[in-house]
Structure formats: C-alpha cells, structure tokens
Amino acid sequence: MRTSDILKKLNIPRHKLYYLEQKGYIKPKRIPMGELESREYSEEEFRKLELIWKYLQSGFKHKIAYEKAMEELRSPGLKLDAQDQKSGPPQSKT
C-alpha cells in the first residue's frame, strides 16, 4: 500500500505519517523511483498505523499511542477502548 492510499484510508495528515516514521513507530519499505523514493506499507504496518492513529485521535501522546497499538496487536482478542483507558479503571460501587 502506498502513501497516498494510507492518507485516503485513514485520513491522516502527511506530516503525521512521516513523523511516525521518523520516530521509528512505523517502517515502510522504501522503493527507489529515479531520484525519488516511494514508500510501500505492508498490511501489518497499515494495521499498526491504523491503531496508532486511533489512539492519537483519542488524545494520547505519540509514545503512549504506539505502546497501546502494539499491545492491541499482540493481544488480538483484547480490544482496548480508548475512552476507558483515559478515564482509568472502573470504580467499584460499595
């Protein structure tokens, strides 16, 4: 999947996408095209990016968004709800 596909599917700003790459959170394959380079994203990278973007939009900082995305990827049965995570654990009613 190319950069333009990612931008359309996730509606993520290009500078955010490149920032995440610069920080090492995603690592697309670079394909030389003459003097330029194109980026190719695997399905795994796309899924990771999709989750990071979900958490960024929920108000998490970049590092925390990345950590939560990786946790969700490692535990596919566990779906972290961004709102629950921001508010903390549920309070017991006694």
C-alpha positions in Angstrom: 0.0 0.0 0.0 1.4 3.4 -1.0 1.4 6.6 1.0 -1.5 8.1 -1.0 -3.6 5.0 -0.1 -2.8 5.4 3.6 -3.6 9.1 3.5 -7.0 8.4 1.9 -8.0 5.4 4.1 -7.0 6.8 7.4 -7.5 10.5 6.7 -4.2 11.1 8.5 -2.1 14.2 7.6 1.0 13.5 5.6 3.2 15.2 8.2 1.8 13.0 11.0 2.6 9.9 8.9 6.1 11.0 8.2 6.6 12.0 11.9 5.6 8.5 13.0 8.1 7.1 10.5 10.8 9.5 11.7 10.3 8.3 15.3 10.6 4.7 14.3 7.0 3.7 15.1 6.4 2.5 11.5 8.9 1.3 9.0 7.6 1.3 5.4 9.7 -0.2 2.7 11.4 2.4 0.5 11.3 1.9 -3.2 13.7 3.9 -5.4 11.9 5.7 -8.3 14.6 7.6 -10.2 15.8 10.3 -7.9 12.8 9.9 -5.6 11.7 7.2 -3.2 8.2 5.8 -2.8 7.0 4.2 0.5 5.3 0.8 0.5 3.4 -0.2 3.6 2.7 -3.8 4.5 -0.7 -4.9 5.8 1.0 -5.2 9.3 2.3 -1.7 9.1 -1.1 -0.4 7.9 -2.8 -2.1 10.9 -0.2 -0.7 13.3 -0.7 2.8 11.8 -4.4 2.5 12.0 -4.3 1.7 15.7 -1.7 4.4 16.5 -3.9 7.0 14.6 -7.0 5.8 16.6 -5.2 6.5 19.9 -3.7 9.8 18.7 -7.2 11.0 17.8 -8.4 10.0 21.2 -5.8 12.4 22.8 -2.9 10.1 23.7 0.7 11.3 23.1 2.7 9.6 20.4 4.7 7.2 22.5 1.6 6.1 24.5 -0.4 5.7 21.3 2.3 3.5 19.9 2.5 1.4 23.1 -1.3 0.9 23.2 -1.3 0.0 19.5 1.4 -2.6 20.0 -0.4 -4.1 23.0 -3.6 -4.4 21.0 -1.7 -6.0 18.1 -0.1 -8.6 20.5 -3.5 -9.4 22.0 -6.0 -9.6 19.1 -8.8 -10.7 21.4 -8.2 -7.7 23.7 -9.7 -4.6 22.2 -8.7 -1.6 24.2 -11.3 1.1 24.4 -9.5 4.5 24.2 -12.2 6.2 26.4 -11.9 3.5 29.1 -8.1 3.8 29.1 -8.2 7.6 29.5 -10.5 7.5 32.5 -8.7 4.7 34.3 -10.1 1.6 35.9 -13.7 1.3 36.8 -14.6 2.3 40.3 -16.3 -0.3 42.5 -19.6 0.6 43.9 -19.8 -0.5 47.5 
